[in-house]
Amino acid sequence: MLIHSIDLYNDFNTQFIIIMREDLSLNSLTELFQEKAKVCPNKFAGQMLAGIISDFFCNYDDLDDMYTKYYQKEYDTFQEYLFKGLILDQDEIEFLLSRKKKNERLCFVDLKHAVNYREEHLFMHDEVNFLDKINAILEKIE
């Protein structure tokens, strides 16, 4: 699993492509994430991480599903849809597809209205790449 920041429509830091497992519910993912992060679910850190995971993995657009339902006639391949429809760079597309496993989906998330004030500031500190830390924990969930 992976969360990858993208810069569509000059809305940097609010839009992401996530690679998520099809077989995990939000509750299961949250519990596994808290376990791998070694935080207590009832403490502040556990609740904050649960909120972040919920923001990313609750309200998303399933790109695989959208392509199949709406864009398959317009674009010959899923890669072409990502390149021309979402305007992703070829390097980004190759990176994302190389990381995606058979039981995973590519999804689009816009956190513009989902992220609360506290969480938004976690992503603004240059000295700590919080997204890298989240991704390192997500990689442990296999």
C-alpha positions as CSV (number, residue, x, y, z in Angstrom):
1,M,0.0,0.0,0.0
2,L,1.1,3.5,-0.7
3,I,0.0,7.2,-0.5
4,H,1.5,9.3,-3.3
5,S,1.2,13.0,-3.4
6,I,0.3,14.5,-6.8
7,D,-0.1,18.1,-8.0
8,L,-3.2,18.3,-10.1
9,Y,-4.7,21.7,-10.8
10,N,-2.2,23.5,-8.6
11,D,-3.7,22.1,-5.4
12,F,-0.5,20.7,-4.0
13,N,-0.6,18.7,-0.8
14,T,-4.3,17.9,-0.9
15,Q,-4.5,15.4,-3.8
16,F,-3.1,11.9,-3.6
17,I,-3.1,8.6,-5.5
18,I,-3.4,5.8,-3.0
19,I,-2.7,2.2,-3.6
20,M,-4.9,0.2,-1.3
21,R,-5.7,-3.4,-0.6
22,E,-9.1,-4.6,-1.7
23,D,-9.6,-7.0,1.2
24,L,-9.1,-4.6,4.1
25,S,-12.0,-2.7,5.7
26,L,-11.3,0.8,7.1
27,N,-11.5,-0.6,10.6
28,S,-9.1,-3.4,9.9
29,L,-6.7,-1.1,8.2
30,T,-6.8,1.4,11.1
31,E,-6.2,-1.4,13.7
32,L,-3.3,-2.8,11.7
33,F,-1.8,0.6,11.2
34,Q,-2.0,1.5,14.9
35,E,-0.5,-1.9,15.7
36,K,2.4,-1.4,13.3
37,A,2.9,2.2,14.5
38,K,3.0,0.9,18.0
39,V,0.5,3.4,19.3
40,C,-2.4,2.7,21.7
41,P,-5.8,3.3,19.9
42,N,-7.2,5.1,22.9
43,K,-4.4,7.6,23.3
44,F,-3.9,10.9,21.5
45,A,-1.4,9.5,18.9
46,G,-3.6,6.5,18.1
47,Q,-6.7,8.7,17.6
48,M,-4.8,11.1,15.5
49,L,-3.4,8.4,13.3
50,A,-6.9,6.8,13.0
51,G,-8.2,10.2,11.8
52,I,-5.4,10.4,9.2
53,I,-6.0,6.9,7.9
54,S,-9.7,7.6,7.8
55,D,-9.2,10.8,5.7
56,F,-7.1,8.9,3.2
57,F,-9.0,5.6,3.0
58,C,-12.6,6.5,3.6
59,N,-13.6,8.9,0.8
60,Y,-11.8,8.1,-2.5
61,D,-12.5,7.6,-6.2
62,D,-11.5,4.1,-7.3
63,L,-9.6,4.8,-10.5
64,D,-9.7,1.2,-11.8
65,D,-13.4,1.2,-11.4
66,M,-13.9,4.6,-12.9
67,Y,-11.9,3.6,-15.9
68,T,-13.8,0.4,-16.5
69,K,-17.3,2.1,-16.0
70,Y,-16.8,5.5,-17.7
71,Y,-13.5,5.9,-19.6
72,Q,-12.7,2.6,-21.3
73,K,-14.3,3.7,-24.6
74,E,-12.4,7.0,-24.5
75,Y,-9.0,5.7,-23.6
76,D,-7.5,2.5,-25.0
77,T,-5.6,1.6,-21.8
78,F,-5.7,2.4,-18.1
79,Q,-2.2,4.0,-18.4
80,E,-3.6,6.3,-21.2
81,Y,-6.4,7.3,-18.9
82,L,-4.0,8.1,-16.1
83,F,-1.8,10.1,-18.5
84,K,-4.4,12.0,-20.5
85,G,-7.4,11.9,-18.1
86,L,-5.7,12.7,-14.9
87,I,-2.7,14.3,-16.4
88,L,-0.1,12.3,-14.5
89,D,3.5,12.2,-15.7
90,Q,4.6,8.9,-17.4
91,D,7.2,8.5,-14.6
92,E,4.5,8.7,-11.9
93,I,2.3,6.2,-13.8
94,E,5.2,3.8,-14.1
95,F,6.1,4.2,-10.5
96,L,2.5,3.7,-9.3
97,L,1.8,0.7,-11.5
98,S,5.1,-0.9,-10.5
99,R,4.1,-0.7,-6.8
100,K,0.6,-1.9,-7.3
101,K,0.0,-5.6,-6.5
102,K,-2.8,-7.8,-7.9
103,N,-5.0,-7.4,-4.8
104,E,-4.7,-3.6,-4.8
105,R,-6.5,-0.7,-6.4
106,L,-5.4,2.7,-7.5
107,C,-7.6,5.4,-6.0
108,F,-7.7,9.2,-6.1
109,V,-8.2,11.2,-2.8
110,D,-8.6,14.9,-2.5
111,L,-8.2,15.9,1.2
112,K,-9.2,19.6,0.7
113,H,-12.3,19.1,2.7
114,A,-11.3,16.1,4.7
115,V,-8.2,17.1,6.6
116,N,-8.7,18.9,9.8
117,Y,-6.5,21.7,11.0
118,R,-4.2,19.6,13.2
119,E,-3.5,17.0,10.5
120,E,-3.0,19.6,7.7
121,H,-0.1,21.0,9.7
122,L,1.6,17.6,10.0
123,F,2.2,17.7,6.3
124,M,3.7,21.2,6.2
125,H,6.9,20.6,8.1
126,D,9.8,20.2,5.8
127,E,12.2,18.7,8.4
128,V,10.0,15.7,8.9
129,N,8.4,14.0,5.9
130,F,5.3,12.6,7.7
131,L,4.0,11.0,4.5
132,D,7.2,9.0,4.2
133,K,6.6,7.8,7.8
134,I,3.0,6.8,7.0
135,N,4.1,5.0,3.9
136,A,6.8,3.1,5.9
137,I,4.1,1.8,8.2
138,L,1.7,1.0,5.4
139,E,4.5,-1.1,3.8
140,K,4.6,-3.3,6.9
141,I,0.9,-4.2,6.5
142,E,1.1,-7.1,4.1
